[in-house]
Amino acid sequence: MSIGSPVFLAAATGSSKTLWYLTRGTGVVALLLLTVGIVLGVMGSARWKAPRLPRFLVFGLHRNVTLLALAFVAAHVVTTVADSFAPIGYQDAIVPFLSPYRPIWLGLGAVAFDLLLALIVTSLLRARIGLRSWRLVHWLAYASWPVALVHALGTGSDARTGWLALFALACTAAVVLSVLWRVGAAAGAPPRVRVGAAAAAFVVPLGILVWAASGPLQRDWAARAGTPRSLLGRVGQVSSPASAVTAAAPTVSLPSGRFDASFNGTIKSSTVGSGLVVVVIDGSAAGGFDGRVHVALRGVPIGGGGVEMLASSVGLLPRGASAWYPGTVVGLQGQLVSADVQGSGGQRVHVLFALRINAGSGRVTGSIHGRSGGEGSGPSA
């Protein structure tokens, strides 16, 4: 990649970024459909029916939802493998715990996929294998759901986002309530079976909650989860320069209102696995903002010396602050970089970096223009 090219960055859109969103979206939809399938299966096993709804419709809906869940899981696998960020192959979707990328948590996804496949295959061969064998395998559907949930939290990139937490809680509540309802409806079942099912309905979600609180919800989860060292240095695994951000709140706030500052720093680029490029800009600013600046981009090289961005990291460290203020790039146009940075007390600061790059020396100069959220319509020029 030619850093000195008049356009060294492309827009933050493209097929690779689309694959990233598709991977996340299909995984979430698959978990939702699996949850609905579990609830419908429980209702069907209890021979539930609505006054105006024939019972065979419940069974048919359960079957179709399960097949649709399998289709979304397949799409999730295809988009994950097609996205070259992590070293994941098609074999990792079937053979668990062999992938170099988060082997345990990705492997649990393979286990859930295998259980779902076994459920579908035995349902198609029900007449051949007999009711007893089919029912035994069918119970695996209950095991595939918590395994899939742990996979989503342990491997996905949204574990620490509020929307995924609410989504996971809603799915968990739906499954727990359906199982408890089924236990209450099974008056003729042996007491030990009913007690065991009720206990599992509480113990399993509680165990997942405790694990999530000490695992995926923590900042250092990427390294602990088994992410290859080569990927930990890429953009998107950190929220500030080289994992330098600390848990302590900064003691110095970002400027309020509009501000302008000059910038002087360096730019470095490196090629990482799967042909991706990481561009890192480090430097210092003086003026309306006085302190250090870090911008990092990971993406796919394109013609003309550009990079199609897949992930980003921005950090602002005011002079005297004890920790970085993190952010992400939200717009790229030539050598103009727009970013949103999270300040103290929920403050959102929009920053425009107008850069001038000297490819021969690896130096970067330019200006920084910023504004706090709600202050006007855009950064000053």
Phi, psi and omega in degrees: 000134180269106182295331183279000181300145178305330176239101183260355179226139176262173178298151185277050176221170179142178186296322182293317178294325176298318178300320179298315178293321179295321178300313180294314184295314181294326178295317180294316179296321179298318179295321178297314180294323177296321177297314178298320178298320178297313181298316179294323178296320178296317179298319180292322181293333178272005180057039178283146173205145176277156182306323183249016182236111179302144184295331181293338177291326177295315179296318180295319178295320178299316180295315183291323177295320178296318177296321178293322176299319178297321179296318179290326175297318178298317177296323177298318180294313183298315181290327178294316180291321182294327176286121189275008183298312183250148180282076182241129179247172180297328180295333180290341178281343183245316181264112187280156168068021177249348183290142175287349182258112178043061192303320182292310187284325172291324178297326177295327175296321177295322178297314179298320179296316179296319178296320179293320177297317179298322179296316181292314183297314181292331176292322177290332182255022185303319182294332183274321187269346179093157184294321183297313180293320179298317181294322179298314180290326182298330178295341179295340178301324178294327179283329183292331183293305179296328177297317179295322180294316178295322176300315182297319181285323185279333184253328186290167182263003185247014187301327184266009178269146183296323184294322179290324177298315178295320179298315180296320179295320180295316178297318180296316180298319180297316181291315181299313181296321180293321179294316179297321176298320179296321178296318179293329181279342183271066183295332183270358181285153177302142182303322182295328178290317181294318179295318180296318179294318179295319179296318179297325181296336177262317187292316184297309178298323179295319177298319178295320180296314180297316179297317182296321182296328181261357183238264186301337180276358179265154185296326187269017186296325183305314180288318182291333183285348180102023175292131179306145182303326181295333180272335182296333180277352182282160177294145179102339176269348180231159178250005175199176188307120170049043178061025184279351181294141181249165180285341182290144179286140177300145180268347179242130183277161172287158180300146175261155182070209180270149175208155178226144180209157174269155183229141177215123183195200182234159176228134179226145176230149179212150177264131180246188183303154178065021176075014180277159182239139174244125178247126183236127177244123178232142178181194181229154181237152178218142181127232179296332171238126182240111180163198182264153181227138177223129175228130179225139182229138172242135181189187182258128178297140177231170181298149179085010178083017181264174178227126173274108190288135175253326181205163184209163175212133178231140176220135174240128181237095178299149179299126181093352179283154182263353181204158180285147167267118186273158177196183180221156176284134180243352180198142179225134176208104184061238179255023172258126181238120177258138182217150171251127183242136181272114179270192181281151177062030180081005179296133175245123182247123176266129186235136174246119176263117175258105192253151171232118189253132174254102186296325183295320183262346183074019179263152178229131172233174179152206183221159179235131179232127185222166175205148174285154181304134179089355180267089177080193186256354180178170180293150179290153183269000000 
